[in-house]
Amino acid sequence: MPNEDLSNNETLRIIESRRSIRAFTKQNVPDEILRILLKAANEAPSAHNQQPWRFFVLRGRKKEDLAHLVNSRSAVFPKPSSTLLRMAARSIMSAPLVIGVANTGELIKHGTNLFKVEKEMAHDFFRTMEIQSSAAAVQNMLLAATSIGLATVWLGILFLIKDDILDFLGEPQGEFMAVVPVGYAERSSRGPQKLPVEIKVKYIAD
Ligand SMILES: Cc1cc2nc3c(=O)[nH]c(=O)nc-3n(C[C@H](O)[C@H](O)[C@H](O)COP(=O)(O)O)c2cc1C
């Protein structure tokens, strides 16, 4: 292992090359590829292995309805939220495929009964665990997409209208996690630069 050449490591290359893409060509994403993305997301680690995520696949008219919903709701927000919502609507419209992600709350129920600690603390803890688990699933999906030449963007701004989104997805009791347009990039992006990792790390040494 210490002598292994990692400069050609495919996983590391994919992690580094993933960038958020917000405009897509009209090229369709076949169902076999969609299944691969969903399976990759579903392979994520999850607290208590509760796999709290649910995925919602939108194409065609339904996907356009979602874009219209986001556009119409954007009007009640001040700038810059209204602008970001309209940008999100444009990405949804442009992508051939959109995947919504919501949590079910099952882990919260399961954990609160299991732990028998103060209810509020248990709720906070397991809600956080659900969110973190689903975030891992979304990232798996983004990386799998990158690895097969697809482009994605994680749309968190829709949290501002999360009740409308959850109603639209038919999961009104769920917790909004993400909406991810998926397709082929209209143009590639090198994305914003990452800060050097050194400034993010503190080595706790003796
Ligand atoms: C939780 C989360 C929410 C995000 N929400 C949005 C969003 O609503 N709209 C958007 O255009 N990009 C969104 N992004 C993408 C970020 O803007 C992007 O990841 C960041 O600028 C770094 O660029 P990169 O993904 O190309 O590395 C989100 C990313 C994450 C992780």
Ligand as a Chemical Component Dictionary entry (heavy atoms), coordinates in Angstrom:
data_LIG
# 
_chem_comp.id                   LIG 
_chem_comp.type                 NON-POLYMER 
_chem_comp.pdbx_formal_charge   0 
_chem_comp.three_letter_code    LIG 
# 
loop_
_chem_comp_atom.comp_id 
_chem_comp_atom.atom_id 
_chem_comp_atom.alt_atom_id 
_chem_comp_atom.type_symbol 
_chem_comp_atom.charge 
_chem_comp_atom.model_Cartn_x 
_chem_comp_atom.model_Cartn_y 
_chem_comp_atom.model_Cartn_z 
_chem_comp_atom.pdbx_ordinal 
LIG C1  C1  C 0 -26.561 21.011 0.709  1  
LIG C2  C2  C 0 -26.288 21.697 -0.608 2  
LIG C3  C3  C 0 -27.232 22.565 -1.126 3  
LIG C4  C4  C 0 -27.016 23.199 -2.360 4  
LIG N1  N1  N 0 -27.999 23.979 -2.898 5  
LIG C5  C5  C 0 -27.824 24.554 -4.096 6  
LIG C6  C6  C 0 -28.882 25.293 -4.709 7  
LIG O1  O1  O 0 -29.958 25.440 -4.164 8  
LIG N2  N2  N 0 -28.667 25.833 -5.926 9  
LIG C7  C7  C 0 -27.472 25.678 -6.588 10 
LIG O2  O2  O 0 -27.347 26.174 -7.706 11 
LIG N3  N3  N 0 -26.457 24.944 -6.045 12 
LIG C8  C8  C 0 -26.618 24.388 -4.822 13 
LIG N4  N4  N 0 -25.613 23.614 -4.280 14 
LIG C9  C9  C 0 -24.345 23.446 -5.011 15 
LIG C10 C10 C 0 -23.270 24.361 -4.459 16 
LIG O3  O3  O 0 -23.502 25.682 -4.857 17 
LIG C11 C11 C 0 -21.915 23.857 -4.961 18 
LIG O4  O4  O 0 -21.696 22.543 -4.502 19 
LIG C12 C12 C 0 -20.765 24.723 -4.515 20 
LIG O5  O5  O 0 -20.850 26.011 -5.072 21 
LIG C13 C13 C 0 -19.412 24.126 -4.889 22 
LIG O6  O6  O 0 -19.339 23.893 -6.272 23 
LIG P1  P1  P 0 -19.094 22.436 -6.876 24 
LIG O7  O7  O 0 -20.279 21.573 -6.491 25 
LIG O8  O8  O 0 -19.027 22.651 -8.352 26 
LIG O9  O9  O 0 -17.842 21.898 -6.279 27 
LIG C14 C14 C 0 -25.802 22.977 -3.048 28 
LIG C15 C15 C 0 -24.857 22.103 -2.523 29 
LIG C16 C16 C 0 -25.108 21.449 -1.328 30 
LIG C17 C17 C 0 -24.105 20.475 -0.795 31 
# 
loop_
_chem_comp_bond.comp_id 
_chem_comp_bond.atom_id_1 
_chem_comp_bond.atom_id_2 
_chem_comp_bond.value_order 
_chem_comp_bond.pdbx_ordinal 
LIG C1  C2  SING 1  
LIG C2  C3  SING 2  
LIG C2  C16 DOUB 3  
LIG C3  C4  DOUB 4  
LIG C4  N1  SING 5  
LIG C4  C14 SING 6  
LIG N1  C5  DOUB 7  
LIG C5  C6  SING 8  
LIG C5  C8  SING 9  
LIG C6  O1  DOUB 10 
LIG C6  N2  SING 11 
LIG N2  C7  SING 12 
LIG C7  O2  DOUB 13 
LIG C7  N3  SING 14 
LIG N3  C8  DOUB 15 
LIG C8  N4  SING 16 
LIG N4  C9  SING 17 
LIG N4  C14 SING 18 
LIG C9  C10 SING 19 
LIG C10 O3  SING 20 
LIG C10 C11 SING 21 
LIG C11 O4  SING 22 
LIG C11 C12 SING 23 
LIG C12 O5  SING 24 
LIG C12 C13 SING 25 
LIG C13 O6  SING 26 
LIG O6  P1  SING 27 
LIG P1  O7  DOUB 28 
LIG P1  O8  SING 29 
LIG P1  O9  SING 30 
LIG C14 C15 DOUB 31 
LIG C15 C16 SING 32 
LIG C16 C17 SING 33 
# 
